[in-house]
């Protein structure tokens, strides 16, 4: 049995703009996690899931953001 090994090259030089973008995304995710700390799981039909995804895409938002906005408007803090 012959062993074939592929050498892995050294890590490429860091692109400062790329590194800054990754760090910025990480900070935004951490900040969002501080605000949205509870997870809600909901079973829906595949057809409803598809309609939700299409609606979010057509509005240019994520499904999570669209549903958060929907839930916030329906369940306002003042109890209305």
N, C-alpha and C positions, 0 to 999 in steps of 0.2 A: 504494500500500500504506500503510495507516494503522498507526501504532504505538500500541498500547494499553499503558499502564503503570499498574500498581497501586501506589499508595504503601504502603509498609510503615510502620506506626506505630512509635512509640518503644517500647522495652522496658518491660514493666510493672514496677511497683515490686516489689522483692524481698520475698517472704514469708519471714521469718526461720525459721519452723518448717520450711518446705519446703527452704530452703537447708541447714539443719542436718541434715535427713533425707538429702539428697543427699550431703553430706560424710560422714556416718556410713556410708552404703552404700558409698561409694568407699573409705573406710578398711577396711571389712570385706572388700571385694573384693581390695584390695592385700594385706591380711594373709593371706587365703586363698591368693592367688597365691604368696606366699612359702612356704607349706606344700606346696601342690600345684603343683609346677613342671614336671612331666612330663605330656605328653598321650598318651593311648592311644586308638588308633582300632581299632574292631572292627566287622566286617561281620556283621549278623544279619538274619534274615528279617523282613519286615514284621510277620508274626504275632507273633514273639517280641518285637520292639520294642514292639508294642501291649500285650502282656502285662506287660512291664517297666514301661511308663508307667502302666498301670492299677494295678499293685502299688504303685508309688511314690506315686501320687495317693491311694490308699486308706490309706497309712500317713502321709500328710501331709508327705512329704519330697520332695526333688528326686530325679530319676533319678540324677544324679551322686553325691549323698550316699548314696543307697541302695546303689549299686554300689561305692562306696568302702568302706562298712561291710562289705559282703559279701566283697570282696577282702581287706580287713584281717583278717577272721575266718578266712578260708581260708589266707592266706599270712602267718602271724604271724612276727614278727621272730626268735623263738627257733628257727625252722626246723621247727616242728611241723606 
